Amino acid sequence: MKNTIFIIFLFGLCMATGFAQDTRLLRIPLIGEQAPKFTAESTMGKITFPDDNNSKWTILFSHPSDFTPVCSSEILELAEAQDDFNKLNARIIVISTDAVSSHIEWVKSMENIKYKGRETVKITFPLVSDKTLEISKSYGMIHSYTSETKDVRGVFIIDPTDKIRAIFFYPMNVGRNIEEIRRTLLALETSEKQSVLTPANWEPGQDVLLPAPATSTDADQVAKKNAAGMYNYSWYMWFKKLP
């Protein structure tokens, strides 16, 4: 009887340890962490990330499978905005769990669609094959309680130093907002270049926030500067107009 109880205990301990390890492996990498590396085949050849990143921002955009309606609409909108992302020194990498051969056929099909009455558009970013789910797992896009790939609908904005700067996750029935992804990238780049913050609903060209003064003395010094283009709503909420 004691041996049986001991065996059951060991089995439970192994299961719990294995689950804990799986959970750690499947965790979503946090903002500020290094983006997980990967090498995989794509519609544009082998992708080795981040080794071939060339000091660019990266928009890592994942899909559960090819030829799905919501995902197809997102790819078409990404293709429409791809020149804008290029101008912002950002590359787009799309990950899907199907094979490269399927990706190629999907791309061919979408390049013949006149979406929303627009002219057809050439898709110039790679679609990566993640059949083994290794990339999806390393980015925490497979839930620990399910093996279903329908949960693979994440967006990661990664900076030129290969650190994760923003994360979005969407359910399978809600299309992603490409303009919001672009706006977030612009906000991150503006914050980096100008050492400022961006307020709620900020759009390019609008006023930005300054970091809050650490003390009341610091706040008084900021107020005394009376610099052109600066104004405040409170001692801790200073705005600045950018050139």
VODODO-80220 format. One record per residue (C-alpha): residue number from 1; residue in three letters; x, y, z. Coordinates in Angstrom, 3 decimals. Each point is the difference from the previous one (the first is absolute). Layout:
ATOM pos code       px       py       pz
ATOM NUM  ALA        X        Y        Z
...
END
This chain:
ATOM pos code       px       py       pz
ATOM   1  MET    0.000    0.000    0.000
ATOM   2  LYS    2.804    2.384    0.951
ATOM   3  ASN    1.826   -0.820   -3.239
ATOM   4  THR   -3.146    0.746   -1.999
ATOM   5  ILE   -0.488    3.370    1.713
ATOM   6  PHE    3.677    0.852   -0.572
ATOM   7  ILE   -0.248   -0.865   -3.706
ATOM   8  ILE   -3.141    2.140   -0.347
ATOM   9  PHE    1.769    2.860    1.763
ATOM  10  LEU    3.019   -0.261   -2.314
ATOM  11  PHE   -2.247   -0.119   -3.055
ATOM  12  GLY   -1.876    3.115    1.145
ATOM  13  LEU    3.265    1.798    0.724
ATOM  14  CYS    1.357   -0.828   -3.459
ATOM  15  MET   -3.207    1.162   -1.641
ATOM  16  ALA    0.027    3.256    1.964
ATOM  17  THR    3.671    0.597   -0.798
ATOM  18  GLY   -0.581   -0.733   -3.675
ATOM  19  PHE   -2.981    2.358   -0.095
ATOM  20  ALA    2.033    2.721    1.718
ATOM  21  GLN    2.796   -0.451   -2.522
ATOM  22  ASP   -2.461    0.121   -2.893
ATOM  23  THR   -1.547    3.155    1.428
ATOM  24  ARG    3.416    1.642    0.224
ATOM  25  LEU    0.773   -1.037   -3.554
ATOM  26  LEU   -3.335    1.381   -1.211
ATOM  27  ARG    0.155    3.309    1.826
ATOM  28  ILE   -0.400    3.217   -1.957
ATOM  29  PRO    3.318    1.894   -0.058
ATOM  30  LEU   -0.488    3.315    1.768
ATOM  31  ILE    0.533    3.563   -1.190
ATOM  32  GLY    3.702    0.808    0.339
ATOM  33  GLU    1.152   -3.603   -0.420
ATOM  34  GLN    2.093   -1.203   -2.918
ATOM  35  ALA   -2.190   -1.370   -2.773
ATOM  36  PRO    0.369   -3.775   -0.397
ATOM  37  LYS    2.208   -1.032   -2.895
ATOM  38  PHE   -1.146   -2.276   -2.798
ATOM  39  THR    1.021   -1.367   -3.376
ATOM  40  ALA   -2.684   -1.132   -2.422
ATOM  41  GLU   -0.953   -0.280   -3.645
ATOM  42  SER   -2.221    2.668   -1.529
ATOM  43  THR   -1.494    1.093   -3.311
ATOM  44  MET    3.185    2.036   -0.472
ATOM  45  GLY    2.533   -2.611    1.049
ATOM  46  LYS    1.523   -0.776    3.368
ATOM  47  ILE   -0.583    2.546    2.776
ATOM  48  THR    2.492    0.210    2.856
ATOM  49  PHE   -1.297    2.389    2.620
ATOM  50  PRO    1.471    2.259    1.262
ATOM  51  ASP    3.345   -0.635   -1.731
ATOM  52  ASP   -1.254    1.344   -3.346
ATOM  53  ASN   -1.950    2.870    1.534
ATOM  54  ASN    2.396    2.752   -1.192
ATOM  55  SER   -0.757    2.376    2.904
ATOM  56  LYS   -3.664    0.322   -0.866
ATOM  57  TRP   -3.158   -0.038    2.070
ATOM  58  THR   -1.959   -3.223   -0.525
ATOM  59  ILE   -3.747   -0.548   -0.086
ATOM  60  LEU   -0.450   -3.693    0.771
ATOM  61  PHE   -3.527   -0.889   -1.079
ATOM  62  SER   -1.331   -3.514    0.582
ATOM  63  HIS   -2.915   -1.995   -1.424
ATOM  64  PRO   -1.493   -3.398    0.836
ATOM  65  SER   -0.359   -1.231   -3.577
ATOM  66  ASP   -0.223    1.009   -3.652
ATOM  67  PHE   -3.110    0.816   -2.061
ATOM  68  THR   -1.995    1.234    3.002
ATOM  69  PRO   -2.242    3.042   -0.595
ATOM  70  VAL    1.033    2.223    2.915
ATOM  71  CYS    3.705   -0.714   -0.476
ATOM  72  SER   -0.266    0.607   -3.743
ATOM  73  SER   -1.521    3.437    0.628
ATOM  74  GLU    2.871    0.801    2.396
ATOM  75  ILE    2.686   -1.077   -2.474
ATOM  76  LEU   -1.608    2.136   -2.713
ATOM  77  GLU   -0.075    3.037    2.307
ATOM  78  LEU    3.618   -0.657    1.013
ATOM  79  ALA    0.954   -0.122   -3.674
ATOM  80  GLU   -1.793    3.307   -0.563
ATOM  81  ALA    2.044    1.567    2.828
ATOM  82  GLN    3.331   -1.747   -0.704
ATOM  83  ASP    1.580    3.081   -1.628
ATOM  84  ASP   -0.858    2.064    3.087
ATOM  85  PHE    1.687   -2.564    2.247
ATOM  86  ASN    3.055   -0.023   -2.282
ATOM  87  LYS    0.282    3.786    0.358
ATOM  88  LEU   -0.069   -0.463    3.775
ATOM  89  ASN    3.010   -2.362   -0.216
ATOM  90  ALA   -2.195   -2.971    0.904
ATOM  91  ARG   -0.175   -3.417   -1.585
ATOM  92  ILE   -3.053   -2.239    0.106
ATOM  93  ILE    0.277   -3.723    0.703
ATOM  94  VAL   -3.164   -2.087   -0.110
ATOM  95  ILE   -0.052   -3.394    1.700
ATOM  96  SER   -2.578   -2.680   -0.771
ATOM  97  THR   -0.110   -3.636    1.047
ATOM  98  ASP   -0.497   -1.360   -3.534
ATOM  99  ALA    2.695   -1.116   -2.460
ATOM 100  VAL    1.864    2.369   -2.325
ATOM 101  SER   -1.741   -1.558   -3.017
ATOM 102  SER   -3.350    0.966    1.506
ATOM 103  HIS    1.304    3.498    0.771
ATOM 104  ILE    1.048    0.466   -3.625
ATOM 105  GLU   -3.432   -0.952   -1.292
ATOM 106  TRP   -1.666    2.253    2.566
ATOM 107  VAL    2.179    2.952   -1.032
ATOM 108  LYS   -0.737   -0.621   -3.691
ATOM 109  SER   -3.709   -0.028    0.732
ATOM 110  MET    0.054    3.200    2.068
ATOM 111  GLU    2.082    1.826   -2.603
ATOM 112  ASN   -2.922   -0.435   -2.384
ATOM 113  ILE   -2.612    1.473    2.352
ATOM 114  LYS   -1.175    3.591   -0.522
ATOM 115  TYR   -0.745    0.499    3.670
ATOM 116  LYS   -2.415    2.822    0.859
ATOM 117  GLY    0.009    1.111   -3.613
ATOM 118  ARG    3.747    0.707    0.029
ATOM 119  GLU    2.425   -1.235   -2.616
ATOM 120  THR    1.779   -3.286    0.639
ATOM 121  VAL    3.173    0.278    2.058
ATOM 122  LYS    3.243   -1.978    0.019
ATOM 123  ILE    0.838   -1.525    3.389
ATOM 124  THR    3.680    0.791    0.568
ATOM 125  PHE    0.434   -1.364    3.529
ATOM 126  PRO    0.716   -3.652    0.856
ATOM 127  LEU   -2.483   -2.544    1.323
ATOM 128  VAL    1.884   -2.396    2.266
ATOM 129  SER   -0.925   -3.645    0.457
ATOM 130  ASP   -0.360   -1.096    3.640
ATOM 131  LYS   -1.282   -3.556   -0.499
ATOM 132  THR    1.849   -1.230    3.086
ATOM 133  LEU   -1.508    2.836    2.099
ATOM 134  GLU    3.457    0.725    1.423
ATOM 135  ILE   -0.215    3.728   -0.762
ATOM 136  SER   -3.573    0.267    1.262
ATOM 137  LYS    0.953   -1.745    3.231
ATOM 138  SER    3.103    2.145    0.542
ATOM 139  TYR   -2.193    3.107   -0.241
ATOM 140  GLY   -2.658   -1.443    2.325
ATOM 141  MET   -2.668   -0.186   -2.684
ATOM 142  ILE   -1.120   -3.560    0.748
ATOM 143  HIS   -2.026   -0.255    3.196
ATOM 144  SER    1.334   -2.419    2.601
ATOM 145  TYR   -3.372   -1.732    0.230
ATOM 146  THR   -0.567   -0.561   -3.699
ATOM 147  SER    1.943   -0.977   -3.093
ATOM 148  GLU   -2.373    1.794   -2.342
ATOM 149  THR    1.679    2.436   -2.368
ATOM 150  LYS   -3.014    2.302   -0.178
ATOM 151  ASP    1.523    1.947    2.908
ATOM 152  VAL    3.017    1.017   -2.113
ATOM 153  ARG   -1.093    3.609   -0.586
ATOM 154  GLY    2.645    2.218    1.504
ATOM 155  VAL    1.897    3.124   -1.067
ATOM 156  PHE    3.412    0.890    1.398
ATOM 157  ILE    1.765    3.302   -0.708
ATOM 158  ILE    3.732   -0.583    0.388
ATOM 159  ASP    2.584    2.801   -0.002
ATOM 160  PRO    3.365    0.095   -1.843
ATOM 161  THR    1.753   -1.408    3.102
ATOM 162  ASP   -2.319   -3.028   -0.227
ATOM 163  LYS   -1.973    0.869    3.131
ATOM 164  ILE   -3.778   -0.362    0.153
ATOM 165  ARG   -1.619    3.416    0.324
ATOM 166  ALA   -3.721   -0.681   -0.493
ATOM 167  ILE   -2.288   -3.041   -0.016
ATOM 168  PHE   -3.522   -0.482   -1.367
ATOM 169  PHE   -2.174   -3.109    0.149
ATOM 170  TYR   -3.311   -0.418   -1.826
ATOM 171  PRO   -2.740   -2.643   -0.005
ATOM 172  MET   -0.588   -1.909   -3.219
ATOM 173  ASN   -3.253    1.823   -0.796
ATOM 174  VAL    1.306    3.591    0.283
ATOM 175  GLY    2.182    1.488   -2.730
ATOM 176  ARG    3.102    1.911    1.027
ATOM 177  ASN    0.258    3.769   -0.456
ATOM 178  ILE    3.015    0.602   -2.236
ATOM 179  GLU   -0.197    3.764    0.550
ATOM 180  GLU    0.291   -0.509    3.781
ATOM 181  ILE    3.108   -2.136   -0.509
ATOM 182  ARG    1.478    2.732   -2.208
ATOM 183  ARG   -0.986    2.695    2.539
ATOM 184  THR    1.684   -1.950    2.811
ATOM 185  LEU    3.179   -0.368   -2.045
ATOM 186  LEU   -0.004    3.758   -0.707
ATOM 187  ALA   -0.564    0.739    3.694
ATOM 188  LEU    2.904   -2.241    0.983
ATOM 189  GLU    2.305    1.580   -2.571
ATOM 190  THR   -1.043    3.523    1.042
ATOM 191  SER    0.576   -0.806    3.669
ATOM 192  GLU    3.446   -1.390   -0.812
ATOM 193  LYS    1.138    2.945   -2.135
ATOM 194  GLN   -1.471    2.801    2.109
ATOM 195  SER    0.251   -1.488    3.534
ATOM 196  VAL   -3.697    0.680    0.551
ATOM 197  LEU   -3.209   -1.884    0.762
ATOM 198  THR   -3.168   -0.199   -2.085
ATOM 199  PRO   -3.420    0.596    1.588
ATOM 200  ALA   -3.202   -1.963   -0.518
ATOM 201  ASN   -1.288   -0.013   -3.576
ATOM 202  TRP    3.187    1.703   -1.200
ATOM 203  GLU    0.391    0.376   -3.742
ATOM 204  PRO    3.140    1.072   -1.908
ATOM 205  GLY    0.356    3.790    0.041
ATOM 206  GLN   -1.828    0.452    3.292
ATOM 207  ASP    1.549    1.293    3.218
ATOM 208  VAL    1.936   -2.392    2.211
ATOM 209  LEU    0.490   -0.410    3.740
ATOM 210  LEU    3.156    0.567    2.037
ATOM 211  PRO    1.013   -2.426    2.765
ATOM 212  ALA   -1.543    1.061    3.302
ATOM 213  PRO    2.253    2.036    2.327
ATOM 214  ALA    1.304   -2.166    2.822
ATOM 215  THR   -0.558    2.626    2.718
ATOM 216  SER   -1.861    3.255    0.549
ATOM 217  THR    3.347    1.808   -0.306
ATOM 218  ASP    0.528   -1.537   -3.416
ATOM 219  ALA   -3.529    1.036   -0.948
ATOM 220  ASP    0.745    3.610    1.022
ATOM 221  GLN    3.155   -0.011   -2.129
ATOM 222  VAL   -1.927   -1.259   -3.033
ATOM 223  ALA   -2.586    2.750    0.530
ATOM 224  LYS    2.699    2.680    0.305
ATOM 225  LYS    1.510   -0.988   -3.335
ATOM 226  ASN   -3.181    1.171   -1.706
ATOM 227  ALA    1.367   -1.531   -3.196
ATOM 228  ALA   -1.786    0.730   -3.254
ATOM 229  GLY   -2.412   -2.731   -0.992
ATOM 230  MET   -0.353   -1.383    3.526
ATOM 231  TYR   -3.178    0.060    2.081
ATOM 232  ASN   -1.505   -2.004    2.833
ATOM 233  TYR   -3.292   -1.149    1.521
ATOM 234  SER    1.574   -0.829    3.338
ATOM 235  TRP    3.484   -0.016    1.546
ATOM 236  TYR    0.432   -3.610   -1.130
ATOM 237  MET   -1.561    0.342   -3.466
ATOM 238  TRP    2.130    2.082   -2.349
ATOM 239  PHE   -0.557    0.107   -3.760
ATOM 240  LYS    2.409    1.044   -2.723
ATOM 241  LYS   -0.520    0.956   -3.600
ATOM 242  LEU    2.391   -1.738   -2.359
ATOM 243  PRO    1.568    1.885   -2.915
END
